[in-house]
Every structure is written in structure tokens, then in C-alpha cells.
Amino acid sequence: MAGNSLELHSVAGIPLVQSGDNLAMLICAALEAAGLSLREGDVVVVAQKLVSKAEGRTRRLSEVSPSAKACELASAADKDPAIVQLILDESRSVLRHRPGVIIAEHNLGIVLANAGIDRSNVSEDSDIVLLFPEDPDASAAALKSQLGSHFNAQVGVVIADSVGRAWRMGTTGMAIGCAGVQALANLRGRRDMFGRELEVSEHAVADSIASAAELLMGEADEATPVVVIRGLDEGQSTQNSAVLLRPAADDMFR
């Protein structure tokens, strides 16, 4: 990373995405309509919902058949058994639950509420819910390739979602997929301003990028699900979001 200043540009004009849409081309068209382009080192942050919609990751609750396990958990968590069945389908394990919320380890290894299954800003049809992309890092890599080719520039891509955190109120941005971005910067061995060697410091760069973009994306009816961040000099890294997952042996919160 480089630079002492950043520019963040929200991209207006992204249409409602449908299954099978070429998301990269929709983003390119919206950028050009706004008089924007992508430059070397830019990072494009894309809301998870856009990627999931384009990849057809929607489900109708009326078409889900809850198992006995799902019905039991739904009763304990005071949730729709069909949603609970989808949570179980999308998760490695359920870690905690209480009325209104289920904390699960998603099949991707991410720990979050309700396995990321969401209804907000998905559809006017309340029967439809949205799941995470099956492979967000692959989705990010595909977007990076198409966007970079269109604008003839090496760029980074972060697929972002908003999540809650242990011990903190509110939600913030998190990278669930990335390409061309140094997702985790190891600062061990560097010196602080007083010359002391850093021993454990690591910077969750991709999550910080997602959080910065979230300020412009918003959580309600802002309709700005794509943000371009300029000044980070990314685009070259081979890391993906998996490096941000804390190993189970080091997890003190489960």
C-alpha cells in the first residue's frame, strides 16, 4: 500500500441485478456513464448482494422443506424453519443461538449471524432470500480480470458485506472475497515510532477497505453498491480472503 490520501467514489446508476447478468459490464457502464474510469492500483468494492444476485444465489422459502433438526432449532431461536434449514445447509456448524439470531460458521469459514442469509434489499417478494456466493474469491478474481481488461489497468476487487462483531454494537464492512488486494498485512518485525519491534501486529487491509466503502454504500435505500477507492496502489497481490480467517486453534471466542 502507498499514499497519504485516499479518494472514495460511489458509483451510481447500477441497475437492479438479475441472475445471469454480466456484473462487470454493468459496473463498467455505470462508471462510464458517471464520467469515471479505473486507474492502475484502484480498488473496486462491490456489495455481496450484487454478486449473489448475478450468480443466482436466491432461494424461495416456500420451496424449502425444513428437517426435524431445523424445526427444533427454529423453535429455540424463534425463526422461520425454512430460513433455519437454509442456515444449516450453508453452515459447517451452529455456534450460538438465542431468540432472533443464530451464529454459525459458514461453509466458507466465516463466522456470522444467520449464515449471511438476508432479505433486505433483495426483492419486493418477501418469499425470496439471498445466500452468499459459493466462492467469493473466485467471483472477485473474475471481476478483477474483466474490469482490468476493460480499462487496461491492474485493479483490486473486494466483495464486501456488513457484519456485527463480538463485543461491539452495530455493523461494519467485512471482505468476504478479494482479488489483487493485500488482504492481510504482516507488520511483524517492523518498528514502531519509538523503535520497538512489532511482534504480533497484523493489519486486516481488505476488511478496512470494505469498512471504508461501507460509509458510502450505506445499509438502507442508498442504492450505491459499488465504490472505487483510489490511492492504495493495489492490484498485484495474490492473497485472497482466506488469510483473514482465524485458525480454530487460535480462536478464544468459541
Sine and cosine of phi, psi and omega as CSV:
sin_phi,cos_phi,sin_psi,cos_psi,sin_omega,cos_omega
0.00,0.00,0.47,-0.88,-0.01,-1.00
-0.51,-0.86,0.23,-0.97,0.13,-0.99
0.98,-0.18,0.53,-0.85,0.01,-1.00
-0.96,-0.28,0.08,1.00,0.04,-1.00
-0.53,-0.85,0.43,-0.90,0.01,-1.00
-0.79,-0.61,0.51,-0.86,0.17,-0.98
-0.89,-0.46,0.72,-0.69,0.08,-1.00
-0.87,-0.49,0.81,-0.59,-0.02,-1.00
-0.84,-0.54,0.91,-0.42,0.13,-0.99
-0.97,0.24,0.58,-0.82,-0.07,-1.00
-0.95,-0.32,0.94,-0.34,0.02,-1.00
-1.00,0.08,0.22,-0.98,0.13,-0.99
1.00,0.06,0.17,0.98,0.10,-1.00
-0.96,0.29,0.84,-0.54,-0.02,-1.00
-0.96,0.29,0.19,-0.98,0.12,-0.99
-0.90,0.44,0.87,-0.50,-0.12,-0.99
-0.99,0.15,0.66,-0.75,0.03,-1.00
-0.90,-0.44,0.35,-0.94,0.04,-1.00
-0.84,0.54,0.76,-0.65,0.02,-1.00
1.00,-0.04,-0.14,0.99,0.04,-1.00
-0.89,0.45,0.53,-0.85,0.12,-0.99
-1.00,0.09,1.00,-0.10,-0.12,-0.99
-0.89,0.45,-0.64,0.77,0.00,-1.00
-0.87,0.50,-0.68,0.73,-0.01,-1.00
-0.94,0.35,-0.55,0.83,0.09,-1.00
-0.90,0.45,-0.65,0.76,0.03,-1.00
-0.92,0.39,-0.69,0.72,0.03,-1.00
-0.85,0.52,-0.71,0.71,-0.02,-1.00
-0.90,0.44,-0.66,0.75,0.00,-1.00
-0.92,0.38,-0.63,0.78,0.05,-1.00
-0.87,0.49,-0.76,0.65,-0.05,-1.00
-0.92,0.39,-0.58,0.81,0.05,-1.00
-0.91,0.42,-0.47,0.88,0.01,-1.00
-1.00,0.00,0.04,1.00,-0.02,-1.00
0.97,0.25,0.41,0.91,-0.02,-1.00
-0.93,-0.37,0.37,-0.93,0.13,-0.99
-0.62,-0.78,0.08,-1.00,0.08,-1.00
-0.97,-0.26,0.67,-0.74,0.01,-1.00
-0.92,-0.38,0.28,-0.96,0.06,-1.00
-0.80,0.61,0.79,-0.62,0.07,-1.00
1.00,-0.01,-0.13,0.99,0.03,-1.00
-0.90,0.43,0.42,-0.91,0.13,-0.99
-0.87,-0.49,0.79,-0.62,0.05,-1.00
-0.97,-0.22,0.87,-0.50,0.02,-1.00
-0.98,-0.22,0.82,-0.58,-0.08,-1.00
-0.86,-0.52,0.76,-0.65,0.03,-1.00
-0.89,0.45,0.66,-0.75,-0.01,-1.00
-0.82,0.58,-0.60,0.80,-0.06,-1.00
-0.87,0.50,-0.61,0.79,0.01,-1.00
-0.89,0.46,-0.70,0.71,-0.03,-1.00
-0.91,0.41,-0.72,0.70,-0.01,-1.00
-0.88,0.47,-0.67,0.74,0.02,-1.00
-0.89,0.45,-0.72,0.69,-0.01,-1.00
-0.88,0.47,-0.53,0.85,-0.03,-1.00
-1.00,-0.02,0.12,0.99,0.07,-1.00
0.94,0.34,0.53,0.85,-0.06,-1.00
-1.00,0.00,0.69,0.73,0.07,-1.00
-0.98,-0.22,0.46,-0.89,0.07,-1.00
-0.68,-0.73,0.57,-0.82,0.12,-0.99
-1.00,-0.07,0.83,-0.56,-0.02,-1.00
-0.89,0.46,-0.54,0.84,-0.02,-1.00
-0.92,0.38,-0.25,0.97,-0.01,-1.00
-0.99,-0.17,0.04,1.00,-0.01,-1.00
-1.00,-0.09,0.73,-0.69,0.05,-1.00
-0.96,-0.27,0.97,-0.23,-0.05,-1.00
-0.92,0.39,0.66,-0.75,0.07,-1.00
-0.99,0.16,0.14,-0.99,0.06,-1.00
-0.88,0.48,-0.63,0.78,0.04,-1.00
-0.89,0.46,-0.67,0.74,0.00,-1.00
-0.91,0.42,-0.66,0.75,0.00,-1.00
-0.91,0.42,-0.64,0.77,0.02,-1.00
-0.90,0.43,-0.72,0.69,0.01,-1.00
-0.92,0.39,-0.61,0.79,0.02,-1.00
-0.88,0.48,-0.63,0.78,0.03,-1.00
-0.91,0.42,-0.68,0.73,-0.01,-1.00
-0.93,0.36,-0.56,0.83,-0.06,-1.00
-0.99,-0.15,0.03,1.00,0.00,-1.00
0.81,0.59,0.79,0.61,-0.03,-1.00
-0.75,-0.66,0.28,-0.96,0.05,-1.00
-0.89,0.46,0.83,-0.56,-0.01,-1.00
-0.84,0.55,-0.53,0.84,0.02,-1.00
-0.91,0.40,-0.66,0.75,0.05,-1.00
-0.91,0.42,-0.66,0.76,0.00,-1.00
-0.89,0.46,-0.63,0.78,0.06,-1.00
-0.87,0.49,-0.67,0.75,0.04,-1.00
-0.91,0.41,-0.61,0.79,0.06,-1.00
-0.87,0.50,-0.71,0.70,0.02,-1.00
-0.90,0.45,-0.66,0.75,0.00,-1.00
-0.89,0.45,-0.56,0.83,-0.09,-1.00
-1.00,-0.03,0.04,1.00,-0.16,-0.99
-0.84,-0.54,0.50,-0.87,0.17,-0.99
-0.97,0.23,-0.63,0.77,-0.03,-1.00
-0.32,-0.95,0.42,-0.91,0.13,-0.99
-0.99,-0.14,0.82,-0.57,-0.09,-1.00
-0.99,-0.11,-0.65,0.76,-0.03,-1.00
-0.51,-0.86,0.40,-0.92,0.15,-0.99
-0.41,-0.91,0.45,-0.89,0.13,-0.99
-0.40,-0.92,0.21,-0.98,-0.03,-1.00
-0.79,0.62,0.85,-0.52,0.07,-1.00
0.99,-0.16,-0.25,0.97,-0.05,-1.00
-0.48,-0.88,0.58,-0.82,0.11,-0.99
-0.80,-0.61,0.82,-0.57,0.06,-1.00
-0.99,-0.12,0.85,-0.52,-0.09,-1.00
-0.73,-0.68,0.43,-0.90,0.18,-0.98
-1.00,-0.02,0.94,-0.35,-0.01,-1.00
-0.89,0.45,0.37,-0.93,0.06,-1.00
-0.84,0.55,-0.39,0.92,0.05,-1.00
-0.98,0.19,-0.17,0.99,-0.03,-1.00
0.99,-0.14,-0.08,1.00,-0.01,-1.00
-0.99,0.13,0.73,-0.69,0.07,-1.00
-0.99,-0.11,0.84,-0.55,-0.03,-1.00
-0.29,-0.96,0.13,-0.99,-0.03,-1.00
-0.96,0.28,0.71,-0.71,0.18,-0.98
0.84,0.54,0.45,0.89,0.03,-1.00
0.82,0.57,0.44,0.90,0.04,-1.00
0.97,0.25,0.09,1.00,-0.02,-1.00
-0.97,0.25,0.75,-0.67,-0.21,-0.98
-0.61,-0.80,0.47,-0.88,0.11,-0.99
-0.92,-0.38,-0.39,0.92,-0.12,-0.99
-0.93,0.37,0.67,-0.74,0.02,-1.00
0.82,0.57,0.55,0.83,0.00,-1.00
-0.96,-0.27,-0.82,0.57,-0.07,-1.00
-0.29,-0.96,0.38,-0.92,0.14,-0.99
-0.94,0.35,-0.35,0.94,-0.01,-1.00
-0.99,0.12,0.94,-0.35,-0.07,-1.00
-0.94,0.35,-0.12,0.99,0.03,-1.00
-0.99,0.16,-0.21,0.98,-0.10,-1.00
-0.98,-0.18,0.74,-0.67,0.11,-0.99
-0.83,-0.56,0.29,-0.96,-0.08,-1.00
-0.88,-0.47,0.70,-0.71,0.04,-1.00
-0.97,-0.23,0.27,-0.96,0.11,-0.99
-0.91,0.43,0.42,-0.91,0.19,-0.98
-0.84,0.54,0.49,-0.87,0.00,-1.00
-0.93,0.38,-0.57,0.82,-0.01,-1.00
-0.60,-0.80,0.99,0.13,-0.07,-1.00
-0.87,0.49,-0.51,0.86,0.04,-1.00
-0.92,0.39,-0.64,0.77,0.07,-1.00
-0.91,0.41,-0.62,0.78,0.05,-1.00
-0.89,0.46,-0.68,0.73,0.02,-1.00
-0.90,0.43,-0.65,0.76,0.00,-1.00
-0.90,0.44,-0.64,0.77,0.02,-1.00
-0.91,0.41,-0.67,0.74,0.05,-1.00
-0.90,0.44,-0.68,0.74,0.02,-1.00
-0.85,0.53,-0.70,0.71,-0.02,-1.00
-0.90,0.44,-0.73,0.68,-0.06,-1.00
-0.94,0.34,-0.69,0.73,0.00,-1.00
-0.92,0.39,-0.68,0.73,0.01,-1.00
-0.89,0.45,-0.64,0.76,0.02,-1.00
-0.91,0.41,-0.66,0.75,-0.04,-1.00
-0.90,0.43,-0.65,0.76,-0.06,-1.00
-0.98,-0.21,0.08,1.00,0.03,-1.00
0.80,0.60,0.79,0.61,-0.03,-1.00
-0.48,-0.88,0.58,-0.82,0.13,-0.99
-0.98,0.18,0.88,-0.47,-0.01,-1.00
-0.79,-0.61,0.29,-0.96,0.13,-0.99
-0.97,-0.25,0.40,-0.92,0.05,-1.00
-0.74,-0.68,0.72,-0.70,0.12,-0.99
-0.83,-0.56,0.78,-0.62,0.13,-0.99
-0.99,-0.13,0.86,-0.50,-0.19,-0.98
-0.90,-0.44,0.55,-0.84,0.15,-0.99
-0.69,-0.72,0.35,-0.94,0.05,-1.00
-0.99,-0.15,0.72,-0.70,-0.07,-1.00
-0.67,-0.75,0.38,-0.93,0.17,-0.99
-1.00,0.07,0.18,-0.98,-0.04,-1.00
-0.71,-0.71,0.53,-0.85,0.08,-1.00
-0.87,0.50,0.71,-0.70,0.09,-1.00
0.97,0.24,-0.02,1.00,-0.04,-1.00
-0.78,-0.62,0.60,-0.80,0.06,-1.00
-0.99,0.12,0.38,-0.92,0.08,-1.00
0.99,0.14,0.10,-1.00,0.02,-1.00
-0.91,-0.41,0.32,-0.95,0.07,-1.00
-0.54,-0.84,0.17,-0.99,-0.03,-1.00
-0.97,0.24,0.54,-0.84,0.08,-1.00
-0.64,-0.77,0.63,-0.78,0.05,-1.00
-1.00,0.10,0.89,-0.46,0.08,-1.00
-0.99,-0.14,-0.17,0.99,0.06,-1.00
-0.34,-0.94,0.52,-0.86,0.06,-1.00
-0.36,-0.93,0.35,-0.94,0.06,-1.00
-0.48,-0.88,0.68,-0.73,0.01,-1.00
0.96,0.28,0.22,0.97,-0.04,-1.00
-0.84,-0.55,0.69,-0.73,0.11,-0.99
-0.95,0.30,1.00,-0.09,-0.14,-0.99
-0.91,0.41,-0.64,0.77,-0.05,-1.00
-0.72,-0.69,0.88,-0.47,-0.01,-1.00
-0.99,-0.15,0.87,-0.50,0.02,-1.00
-1.00,0.08,0.92,-0.40,-0.04,-1.00
-0.99,-0.16,0.08,1.00,0.00,-1.00
-0.87,0.49,0.68,-0.74,0.00,-1.00
1.00,-0.08,-0.35,0.94,0.08,-1.00
-0.97,0.24,0.26,-0.96,-0.03,-1.00
-0.97,-0.26,0.58,-0.81,0.13,-0.99
-0.99,0.16,-0.06,-1.00,-0.11,-0.99
-0.93,0.37,-0.20,0.98,0.05,-1.00
-0.95,-0.30,0.17,0.99,0.09,-1.00
1.00,0.01,0.00,1.00,0.01,-1.00
-0.98,0.22,0.66,-0.75,-0.02,-1.00
-0.97,0.24,0.73,-0.68,0.05,-1.00
-0.97,0.23,0.73,-0.68,-0.10,-0.99
-0.94,-0.35,-0.49,0.87,-0.09,-1.00
-0.77,-0.64,-0.04,1.00,-0.17,-0.99
-0.94,0.33,0.78,-0.62,0.15,-0.99
-0.69,-0.72,0.60,-0.80,-0.05,-1.00
-0.93,-0.37,0.84,-0.54,0.03,-1.00
-0.99,0.17,0.98,0.18,-0.13,-0.99
-0.88,0.48,-0.74,0.67,-0.07,-1.00
-0.89,0.45,-0.62,0.79,0.05,-1.00
-0.92,0.39,-0.62,0.79,0.04,-1.00
-0.90,0.44,-0.63,0.78,0.05,-1.00
-0.89,0.45,-0.72,0.70,0.01,-1.00
-0.87,0.48,-0.65,0.76,0.00,-1.00
-0.92,0.40,-0.66,0.75,0.03,-1.00
-0.88,0.48,-0.70,0.71,0.00,-1.00
-0.91,0.42,-0.55,0.84,-0.03,-1.00
-0.86,0.50,-0.47,0.88,0.02,-1.00
-0.88,0.47,-0.52,0.85,0.03,-1.00
-1.00,-0.06,-0.53,0.85,0.00,-1.00
-0.92,0.39,-0.68,0.73,-0.03,-1.00
0.97,0.25,-0.05,-1.00,-0.08,-1.00
-0.83,-0.55,-0.11,0.99,-0.13,-0.99
-0.88,-0.47,-0.94,-0.35,-0.11,-0.99
-0.96,-0.29,0.44,0.90,-0.05,-1.00
-0.90,0.43,-0.53,0.85,0.05,-1.00
0.84,0.55,0.65,0.76,0.10,-1.00
-0.79,-0.61,0.96,0.28,-0.14,-0.99
-1.00,0.08,0.13,0.99,0.05,-1.00
-0.75,-0.66,0.74,-0.68,0.02,-1.00
-0.74,-0.68,0.70,-0.72,0.09,-1.00
-0.97,-0.24,0.80,-0.61,0.04,-1.00
-0.93,-0.36,0.80,-0.59,-0.06,-1.00
-0.88,-0.47,0.71,-0.70,0.05,-1.00
0.87,-0.50,-0.01,1.00,-0.02,-1.00
-1.00,-0.06,-0.28,0.96,0.01,-1.00
0.83,0.55,0.79,0.61,0.04,-1.00
-0.98,-0.20,-0.15,-0.99,0.04,-1.00
0.89,-0.46,-0.24,0.97,-0.11,-0.99
-0.96,-0.30,-0.38,0.92,-0.15,-0.99
-0.89,0.45,0.53,-0.85,0.08,-1.00
-0.98,-0.19,0.06,1.00,0.04,-1.00
-0.93,0.37,0.41,-0.91,0.19,-0.98
-0.79,-0.61,-0.08,-1.00,-0.13,-0.99
-0.94,0.33,-0.25,0.97,-0.03,-1.00
-0.88,0.48,-0.46,0.89,-0.02,-1.00
-0.92,0.38,-0.25,0.97,-0.01,-1.00
-1.00,0.06,-0.16,0.99,-0.01,-1.00
-0.98,0.19,0.82,-0.57,0.02,-1.00
-0.96,0.29,0.78,-0.63,0.03,-1.00
-0.86,0.52,0.60,-0.80,-0.05,-1.00
-0.83,0.56,-0.58,0.82,-0.04,-1.00
-0.92,0.40,-0.37,0.93,-0.01,-1.00
-0.98,-0.20,0.06,1.00,-0.09,-1.00
-1.00,0.03,0.92,-0.39,-0.03,-1.00
-1.00,-0.05,0.04,1.00,-0.16,-0.99
-0.95,-0.31,0.02,1.00,-0.01,-1.00
-0.98,-0.22,0.00,0.00,0.00,0.00
